[in-house]
Amino acid sequence: MLLGSRRLLRSRRLLGLWQLLSSAPPARGYRGEVVAAVGSPPDAGSALYQENYERMKALVTELQQQAEKIRLGGGEKARKLHTSRGKLLPRERIDRLIDPGSPFLEFSQFAGYQLYGNEEVPAGGIITGIGRVSGVECLIVANDATVKGGTYYPITVKKHLRAQEIAMQNHLPCLYLVDSGGANLPRQAEVFPDRDHFGRIFYNQAVMSSQGIPQVKAATGEEVSAEDLGGADLHCRKSGVTDHYALDDSHALHLARKAVRNLNLQKKVDVTIEPSEEPLFPADEIYGIVGDQLKRNFDVKEVIARIVDGSKFDEFKALYGDTLITGFARIFGYPVGIIGNNGVLFSESAKKGTHFIQLCCQRNIPIVFLQNITGFMVGREYEAEGIAKDGAKMVTAVACAHVPKITVIIGGSYGAGNYGMCGRAYSPRFLYVWPNARISVMGGEQAATVLATIAKDQKAREGKQLSEAEAAALKEPIIRRFEEEGNPYYSSARLWDDGIIDPADTRLVLGLSLSAALNAPTKKTEFGVFRM
């Protein structure tokens, strides 16, 4: 009885303490509890800002003009023939398929651009992107029969396969709007026999089905004269290949929307989402901050300030390895870790980046890479300090990270810096480039100097000298070639990226990409051995 009384007394004392704590005034607010905003208003009246703005604006205008031409598809004659058969144009089909007023995130619009000499293959002859259908984010693939009869060029195959890869990585239903002429016969050796050729499309369809990724096919543009070759009536009534009989394009798209609505899919996001806030600064100020001259430095935090919610950026290790900017923010309410370049990567920068990537993976936070990088620091002193092994740590972390990774090349992308900042080889879910960007193993002038030095040394071994005129003649075509091959249009034509975007649209593109990426559950990251 005594023991019981003591327990009761102790319980009452604890209850009194709990009531005291519960009735205590709220904790004092601290300045650190509010994420500080980054960025500052630019000096819009300065000559440098105005020059940067006008030059970047000119690049954006050119981008918009070229994109508008590509959106037309094949020539006017091909479009008239197409519509005379009662068919909708491919972009009209997509507009009627997706939910009214919803955005369509198009990929690789410049696929095939100037790739086949005099043969124009706008958008690679196929339109791909992510759109919302009956409330569900879907990967859409639409053949453009106005481009070479809808036949598959090598770049068409590559673009189709990339679209399927995006669908698999992000667990998105695939909708195929088929109006195809099959393989391009004159180029059959480049589209048919190899692993990543035409047959891989159907292989991927089978694999996606086994992974539970829904797929809907609408055979649009069917002609009555083609019935004997396997038209709608045959396959609906006799073979059983098809599930629904569509009277025309519009009816087929209606049936496709109904099919998606009946998928019973519910998006389950495994990150916290907060209300979205507009940045404090106008997006087009990026033009004047960045410009088109890659040799001019700019603070990547000024770019971040015009992309993230409320321009709020919780910087990580701000005073350490400051040529690499890392920190947490939100974009349209979604949490992101941001890694951006403010110079060459030193050992400290690489170790900082590695640490930050590990944190993002542990917390299941997507990572956005803003690339403007010449590479890792080189030289005897830096080699002795461990730049090779520290750079390897960062590259390993980037390769192994399973959280969604999205890369935007906002300036230069050179050498191993491309790898450390999640270039194409490191499988970012999405990779976009700005029209001022350049991508190559090194800059043209640097490459020309290296090759000129080799030629000079070779001549010296022969007891000769390389004259200044000879050196200049050697360098000029190398610089010209690197400039051509490093151009974003050259890159996008070959699908080294998922599209050239207007810098002012970066926030919207990242928001749509993040939303799509979060359809897939994130796998646990297991890192390889870090070289210590």
N, C-alpha and C positions, 0 to 999 in steps of 0.2 A: 504493500500500500504506500509506503514511504517512497519507494522507487518510482511508483506511478505518479505520485504528486510532484516529484522533482521533474519528471519528463513533461508533465503538464505545464509547470511553471516555466520551463525552458521554452516550450512551444509558444507560450503566451508572450515571452520576452522577444522571441524571433518575430512573432506576428506584429508586435508593437514596433520593432525596428523596421519591418517591411512597410507598415503604414506610414512611419516617419519618412522613409525614403520616397514612398509614393506621393506624399504630400509636399515633398520638397519642390522649390521653384525649378523651372526648366534650366538645363545646363546653359552656361554662357556661350554665345555664338563666337566663333573664331573666324578671323579673316581667311584662314586656310581652308575653311569648309566650302568656300565658293571658288570654283575653278576660275583662274584669272584669264582674261581675254588677251589674245595676242594680236599683233598687227598695229599699224598706224596709218593715218591718212597720207597718201603720197603727195609729193610736191608737184601737183598737176601742171603747174606753170613752168616747170623747168624744161630746158631744151632736151635733156636726156630722156625724161619721161615722155614728152611729146613725140620724140623720134621713135622711141620704143613702141609707143602706142600705135603710131601710124604704120610702122613696118609690120607689126604683128597683125594689125587690122587688115592690111593688104593680104597677108597670108591666109587669114580667115575668109576674106572675100573670095579669094581664088579657090579655097576649099569648097565653099558653098556653091560657087559656079560650076566647078567640076562635078560635085555631087549631084547637082540638079540635072546635068546632062546624063549622068549614069542612071538616074531615076527613070528616065524615059525608056530605058531598055534598048531594044533593037531600033532600027531606023523607022522612019515614018511609014514606009511601005509595009514593013512587017507588022507594025501596030494596026494599020488599017485592015490588012488581011485577017489579022487575029480577031479584031472586033466585028468584022463582017460575018464571021462564023457564029456570032452570038456569044462569044466568050468574053469574060471579064479579063482585063489586064491583071497581071500578077499582084501588083500593089493594090489594086481595087479589091482583089480577093482577100488580101490580108486586112484591109480596112474594114471589110464587112465581117471578117471572122472574129476580130478582137472586140472587146467590150467598147461601146461608144465612149469617146472622149478619153480613152486610156492610152498611155504611151506605147510605142513600139521601139525597143532597143535593138537597132539593126547592127549586124556585125559585118565586117570586111567588105564595105561598100566598094572599095577600090581593088578588090580581087581581080587579077587579070589585066590591070591597067597597063597599057603599052607593053604587054608581056609577049604578044604573038605578032610582032611586026605590024603589018598593015591590017591584020585581022583584029577587029574590035570585039571584045567579049565583055560588055558592060556588067559589072558586079559578078563577073565570072559565070554569068548565065544562070545564076540561082540567087534567091534572096533568103537570108537567114536572120533570125533575131528572136527576141523574147517579147511576148505580148500576153496580155491577160485575156483569157477566154472563159466565159461563164464564171468569172471570179478566180480562176486558177492560172497561175503563171505557167506558160507553156513555151517550149522551143518550137519555132515554126520554120519549116523548110518549104519554099515555094519555087518551083521551076519557072523560068521565064522562056516561054516558047517563042517569043519575038526575037530572041538571041540565038541564031544558028539552029532554029527549030527545036530548042530545048535540049540539044545534044550535050553530052558531057565531055568537056575538055579536061586535061589533067588538073587545071586549077579548080574546075567545077567539082571534081571528085574530092580534092583536098579540102575545099570549103564545106562540102557536105559532111565529110568525116569530122571536121573540126566542130561543126554544129552538133553532131551526135556526141562528141566528146564533152561538150559543154552540158548537154542534157544528162549524160551519165554522171559527170562530176557533181552536178547540182541537183540531181534527182528530179528533173523536169519532164513532164509528159511531152512527147514528140508528136507534132502534127505535120503531116506531109501533104502539101497541095501539089499533086503530081500532074504534070503536063509535059512529059519528057519524050525526046526522040531517041533515048538510049545513048550508048557510047558513040563518040565522034569517030567514025570509021577511019578517016585518014590518020588519026592519032591513036589507033587502037593499041599499039605497042606501049603507049604511055598511060593508058587508062585501064587496061584489062588484066594483064597477067600477074602483076606483083602483089605483095601482101597488102599494101595500103592503096590499092586501086579499086576499081568499081565493085568487085565482089565484097570488099570489106564493109560496104554500106549494109548489105544484107546480113553479114556476120554480126555487125553491131546491133541490128534490129533483133536478132535472136538473143544476143547477150542481154540487151536491155529488157527484153521480155522476161528472161530468167531472173533478172534483178527486181522485177515488179514495177518497172517503169512503163506506164501506159503509152501506147502509140495508136494514133488515129490517122488513117489514110483516106484522103478525098481525091479520087481520080477526076480532076476537073477537065473541062473542055472536050468531053466525049462527043464524037460525031456519029450520027445514025449510020453513015456508010461504013463505019468501022465495026458494026455489030458482028459481022461474020468472022472477024478476026478476034473476037472475044470481048464484046461490049457488055453493057450493063444488064441487058435482058438475059443473055446467056449465063452470066455469072451470078445473077440473083435467082433465076428460076431453075437452072440445070446444074451448074458446077458447084454452087454454094460457096464460091470464093468470097463473094461480097456479102455484107450484112444488110445494106439498105440501098434502095433504088432512088437515085436523085434525078429529078426531071431536068435540071439545068445547074449552072454554077451556083446561083443564089440558094437553091434548094440544097445542094451538096454542102455548102458552108453552114446552112441552118442545121443540117443533120450532124455535122462535125461539132457544132456548139452544143447540141443536145447530148452527144456522146461524152463530151468533156464534163458536162453537168452531172452525168450519171456515173462518173468515176468514183464518187464518194471520197474525194481527197480533202484532207484538212491539214493545213500548214501548221507544223509544230515548231516554233522558234525556240531555240535553247539559249537565247541571250535576253538580257533585260532591254526593254524598249522604253524610251522617254519621249515626251512631246518634242516635236521638231521645232527648231528655232532658225530663223534666217541669219546668215552671217552679218556682222556689223558693217561690212564694207561691200560695195558693188563688185560683182564678179568680173566685169570688164576691165577693172583696174589692173587685173593680171597682165593685160596687154602692155601697159606702160611700165610695169614692174619688171617683166621678163624680157620683152622684145624678141628680136630674132638673132642677136649677136651672141653666140655661145661663149665668146671670150669675156663677155661682161658678167661680172658676178652679181648675184641678187640673193637676198635672204629668203630661204625656202619657207620660213615662218610667215612671211607676208603672203605667200601662196596659200598656206594652210589656213590663215585667217579668213580667206575668201572662199573656203570650201566647207569648213566644219560648222556645226550648229553653234550659233551665238558667238562665233570666233573664239570659243573656249578651248584651250589646249593645256592639258596637265602634263607639262614637260618632265621627262625622266632623265636624271643625271645631266642636268643642264650645264654644269660646270666641268664635265669630264668628256673627253673625246668630242669636242664641240664641232668638228666637221661633219658629224652625223647627228641629225636631230631626231629624237625619239620622244614619244609621248602618247597620251590617251585623249580621245575626243569622241564626239558623236557626229554622225552624218544621217540626217533625216531620222534621228532618234536611235539609230543603231550604234552600238559601241564599236570603236575601231582603235587599233594601235597604228600609229603613223611613223614611218621611217623615211626621212628625207635627207638629201645631200646638201651640205654647205661647204663643199670642198673635197679634196682627195681623202681617201680612207687611210688613217694611220692605225697602228696597233690598238691604241686606246679606243678609237672609233669602232673597230671591228669587234673588240671585246664587249663594248657597250651594246652594239647591235645584237650580238649573240645573246647577252643577258636579257635584253628586251624581248627578243623573239621567244625565249623560254618562258618569260612571264605571260606573254600573250597566249601561248599554247596551254599553259597551266590554267589560265582563266577562261579559255575557250573564246578568245576575242579575235575577230578577223584582223588582218594586217593590210594596210595600204602602203605601198612603196611609191615614193615620188622620186624618180630617177633623174639626176643631173650629175653624172659622175665620169671623171676621167680615168678612174681606176684606183688601185692600191698604191701607196707610196713605195718606191723602189730605191735601191742604193745599198751600199755595203753597210752603212751604219744602221739602217732600218732592218736589213736582213739579220744583222747581229742581235737586234732588239726583239726579233721574233715576228716580223710582219707576215712571213709565210705561214707560220702555224696559227697566228691569230686570224689572218684572213681565212684560213681553212676552217677555223671554228665557225665563223659567220656563214660561210658557204654551206657547211654541214647543217647548221641550224635552219637556214632557208630551205634547203633541199628536204629536210625531214619534217618540217612543220606541216601539220595536217589541218590547221585552221584555214578558212578561206583566205587566199592571198590575191590581191588585186594590184596590178602595177600600172603606173602612168609614167611614160617617158616625157618629161617636161623640158628637157634640154639635151645634153649629150649623153650617150650611153656607149662607153668605150671599154674594151678589154675585159679583164676580170671583174671590173666594177659592175658590168652588166650582170654577171653571175651573182655577186654578193647582194645585188639589189633586185633579185628575183626576175631575171630576164626570161625569155621564152623557154629556154632549156630547163628552167626550174619550175615549170608547170603552174604558173599562177592561174587561178580560175579565169581571169580576164586580164588582157593587156592592151592598153590604149596608148596612142602617141599624139602629141601636139604637132601642129604643122611646122613648127620651128625646130623640131627634134632631129637628131642625127644619131645613127647607130652603125658602128663598125669596130673592128678590132683595135683601131687607133685612129687618130685624126689624120686627114690627108697630108698635111704638112709634115707631121711626125713620121708617117710612113715614107714619104718622099725623102726625108733626111736620112732615115735608116738605110734605104736602098742606095742613096747617093754615097753614103759612107762606105757601104760594102763595095760599090764600084770603084771608089777612090782607093780603098785598100788593095783591091785586086790589081789596079793599075800600078800601084806602088811596088807590088811584088814583081811586076814586069819591068820595073825601072822607068815607069812613065808617070805622068801627072794628069789628073782630071781637071780640065780648065773650068772656069766659072760658067762659060757658055755651055759646055757639055753637061755640067751639073744641072744648070737651069733647064736644058732640053730634056734631061732625064726626069726631073721633078715634075714638070708641067703636066704631062699626061697622067702621072700617078695621082697628083692632087685632083685633077679633073675626074678621074675614075672613082676615087674615094668619095668625092662630093656627090657624084651621080648615084653610087651604090649605097651611100649612107642616107639618102633622101627618104623622108617618110613615105612618099608615094611608091618608091621602089620597094620599100619594106612591106607596105600594105598590099601591093600587087601580088606579092609572094606569100602572103599570110604569115609574116613574121610577127604580126600583131592582130588584134581584133577590130581595129578601126582607127582612123585619124579623127580626132574630135576637136571641136572648138574649145579652147581653154575656158571660156566662160560657161560651158556646159559641163565642166568636170564634176561639179557637185551633183548634178542630176544624174549623170551617167554612173557615178559611184553609188549613188543611192539605189538606182535600179539594179545594179550589179550585186550589191550587198543583199538586197531583198531576194533576188533569185538564188544567190549562194546559200542563203539560210533555209532553203527548202530541204537541203540534205543534212542528215545528222553528222556531226563532226566526230571523226575517229580520234581516239586517243593518240597523241604524238609520242613516239619512242625515238629518241635521238641516237645517232651512232656515237662512236667513240670520239670525243673531242681531243685533239692533239694538244697536250699540255706542255 
